[in-house]
Amino acid sequence: VEDSELADVAAVSAGNNDEIGNMIAEAMSRVGRKGVVTLEEGKSAENNLYVVEGMQFDRGYISPYFVTDSEKMSVEYENCK
Protein backbone atom coordinates (compact mmCIF):
# COMPACT_ATOMS: atom_id res chain seq x y z
CA VAL A 1 0.00 0.00 0.00
CA GLU A 2 1.37 3.40 -0.96
CA ASP A 3 1.55 6.14 1.69
CA SER A 4 -0.82 8.32 -0.33
CA GLU A 5 -3.42 5.53 -0.45
CA LEU A 6 -3.08 4.95 3.27
CA ALA A 7 -3.46 8.68 3.91
CA ASP A 8 -6.63 8.75 1.80
CA VAL A 9 -8.21 5.82 3.65
CA ALA A 10 -7.18 7.24 7.03
CA ALA A 11 -8.59 10.67 6.11
CA VAL A 12 -11.95 9.17 5.16
CA SER A 13 -11.96 7.16 8.41
CA ALA A 14 -11.24 10.39 10.32
CA GLY A 15 -14.29 12.15 8.88
CA ASN A 16 -12.56 13.42 5.71
CA ASN A 17 -9.85 15.13 7.75
CA ASP A 18 -6.75 15.25 5.51
CA GLU A 19 -4.47 16.47 8.32
CA ILE A 20 -5.31 13.46 10.48
CA GLY A 21 -5.09 11.12 7.48
CA ASN A 22 -1.60 12.34 6.63
CA MET A 23 -0.50 12.08 10.26
CA ILE A 24 -1.73 8.48 10.50
CA ALA A 25 0.01 7.60 7.22
CA GLU A 26 3.25 9.14 8.51
CA ALA A 27 2.94 7.22 11.78
CA MET A 28 2.39 3.94 9.94
CA SER A 29 5.35 4.66 7.67
CA ARG A 30 7.64 5.44 10.60
CA VAL A 31 6.79 2.40 12.74
CA GLY A 32 6.70 -0.11 9.88
CA ARG A 33 4.61 -3.23 9.38
CA LYS A 34 5.31 -4.66 12.84
CA GLY A 35 4.99 -1.39 14.73
CA VAL A 36 2.11 -0.21 16.87
CA VAL A 37 0.23 3.06 16.46
CA THR A 38 -1.75 4.32 19.45
CA LEU A 39 -4.16 7.25 19.34
CA GLU A 40 -4.88 9.24 22.47
CA GLU A 41 -7.28 12.06 23.14
CA GLY A 42 -5.41 15.23 24.00
CA LYS A 43 -6.25 18.24 26.14
CA SER A 44 -5.52 20.82 23.44
CA ALA A 45 -6.77 21.52 19.93
CA GLU A 46 -3.48 20.65 18.19
CA ASN A 47 -2.47 17.28 16.79
CA ASN A 48 0.93 15.77 17.61
CA LEU A 49 2.86 12.70 16.49
CA TYR A 50 5.37 11.10 18.85
CA VAL A 51 7.44 8.05 17.97
CA VAL A 52 8.72 6.05 20.93
CA GLU A 53 11.37 3.35 20.56
CA GLY A 54 10.64 0.31 22.69
CA MET A 55 7.82 0.41 25.21
CA GLN A 56 6.63 3.33 27.28
CA PHE A 57 4.52 3.18 30.44
CA ASP A 58 2.80 6.33 31.66
CA ARG A 59 2.44 5.25 35.27
CA GLY A 60 5.70 3.69 36.30
CA TYR A 61 6.33 0.21 37.61
CA ILE A 62 3.55 -2.04 38.84
CA SER A 63 5.84 -3.15 41.64
CA PRO A 64 8.96 -1.53 43.11
CA TYR A 65 10.63 -4.95 42.81
CA PHE A 66 11.04 -4.33 39.05
CA VAL A 67 13.62 -1.58 39.75
CA THR A 68 17.23 -2.73 39.38
CA ASP A 69 18.84 0.69 40.02
CA SER A 70 17.14 2.35 42.99
CA GLU A 71 19.07 5.63 42.59
CA LYS A 72 17.80 6.19 39.04
CA MET A 73 14.54 4.27 39.60
CA SER A 74 15.24 2.41 36.35
CA VAL A 75 15.48 -1.14 35.10
CA GLU A 76 18.34 -2.53 33.06
CA TYR A 77 18.39 -6.09 31.80
CA GLU A 78 21.29 -7.96 30.26
CA ASN A 79 21.25 -10.90 27.84
CA CYS A 80 17.49 -10.65 27.22
CA LYS A 81 16.00 -13.14 24.80
Summary of the structure (lengths in Angstrom):
residues: 81
radius of gyration: 17.6
end to end distance: 32.3
largest distance: 49.2
contacts: 128
relative contact order: 0.10
helix: 35%
strand: 2%
